[in-house]
Amino acid sequence: MRSAPRLARTALAASLVAAAGASQAAAPAQDKVLAELKRLAERVEKLEKRNAELEGRLAASAAPAAAAAAPAPALAQRVEALEQANRDLAAGLASDRISEREPELAVRLKAVEERTNAIGAPSKLATALDGISVEGAVAAVAQRIDGDGRESGRDESQLSWRGDIGITLPAGSVGRGEGEFFTQLRVGQGDSFTGLRPTFTGAYNSLAFEAGGGSEETYAIVAQAWYQLTTPLGDDAESPHSLQLTVGKMDPFVFFDQNAIADNEAEKFLNNVFVHNPLLDSGGAVGADSYGFTPGLRLAYRNESDSPDWWQASAAVYGAGEGARFGRSFDEPFVIGQLEYGRKSFGFDSTYRLYAWRNGQYEGFDGSVEGASGWGASVDQRVHEDVTLFARYGQSTSDHAAFDRALTVGAEIAGNAWGRGADGVGLAWGWLRASDEFRDAAPTLDGFGFDARGAEQIGELYYRWYLNEQLSLTPDLQYVRRPAANRDVKAITAFGLRALYAF
């Protein structure tokens, strides 16, 4: 009588007590389940005690020495009924399914167990969202430029904001390769300054974004939408060699001319001569649409066999001119190739990039459209726990580029020295050399009409004040000397304040 049913009852009680103990460590939302488990555990304990009493009484009634008297008929019937109930309960608990023929206690125990498991198990929504990542940011910039930078001679203030949401989705496997799909939505209001004097500087506020409908018709655009397949090479799935294919509408600077501290206008430098290579961005050699995006195809090979050192070779073909706006096919596209090498020097990360490009539809300062080539380099080097340096250089072969050489250098210093490690100070200087063709044409060129000599020089200083993990404020000061290589005009000063919320 103490074999399988007895063991089942004991195991059941132990499991209920253990479940009750686990529930006590759960969140307050599980209190009701905890109470139900305790109540059912108490019922099982009472049944155990009652069985023990009945078995004891049965043994006592059968104990007289000579002849074992059979238990009273009523007691025997009660014991048999209890044993049958125990057998029914054990049979019910042996199956995960709930039947209307099961004892009430078994049904209620299964219901509680299902509710308890549901608390710790991932929901259907969580399962469906597995592998999906979302990141976003909203930034606002208030900026003021002095009258020396405008044709009217009067100061101008400008307020703008921009929001971005990026979503990465798993896109299944192709052979041994893993695919992903990325899309980015962008929305904003507020444009750059108007009525400015001629300058090589493309934008004092690279964050400014406004859709074609103007500031009163704010709507989001699909900035990027591309698919990427990463395939390991060799027999090992964890091979340090991999091949990557990217196709779709993208920002070419996500994959080329990257830089650790001069590549993000939402957090770092605002002037676009420091955000990207000035020849590609401010100079227009990249050939993207008016928002900075273009359809294309990219192929890259990556080697991490000497980890943590690595190197990568990549090449891409992007639409230029009308092709960047999906107006026609890839006639005379923008083509770029890049070699990258990353290493640790004295425990600090450094990255070196060398690239070359050709744009078959480059538009020069005089409105002419021709093929133009160039090359550039981008370096970021951490030299101290708190100090990272950067440098970029670019040179163009076009006969109609306003400036044909560009050098930018700078640094970012973390705030550990003054007890605010998450803060940062950024300082950069740029040099954009006027091309010989532009110097010859500037005196008679419509919109210019002055003698161009030397180079435009740009400086920028910012302080990023970290408020919390999502919020930061950044005062920013810019200074432009000899704009458009014009020695006869005063320097231009622009001051701004950027607020960033990111998640």
Secondary structure, DSSP 8 states (H G I E B T S, - for coil): --SHHHHHHHHHHHHHHHHHHHHHTS-GGGHHHHHHHHHHHHHHHHHHHHHHHHHHHHHHHT--SSS-----HHHHHHHHHHHHHHHHHHHHHTSSS--TTS-HHHHHHHHHHHHHHHHHS--HHHHHTTT-EEEEEEEEEEEEE-GGGBTT---EEEEEEEEEEEEEEEEEEETTEEEEEEEEEEEEE----SSB---S---S-TT----TT-TTS---EEEEEEEEEEEE-SS-TT-SEEEEEEEEEE-GGGTSS--SSSS-TTTS--SHHHHS-TTTTTT-TT---TTS-EEEEEEEEEE-TTTT-EEEEEEEEE--GGGGGTSS--SS-EEEEEEEEEEEETTEEEEEEEEEEEEEEEE-TTS-EEEEEEEEEEEEEEEETTEEEEEEEEEE--TT-SEEEEEEEEEEEEEGGGTEEEEEEEEEEEEEEE-HHHHHHGGGSTTT-S-B-SEEEEEEEEEEEE-SSSEEEEEEEEEEESGGGBTTS--EEEEEEEEEEE-
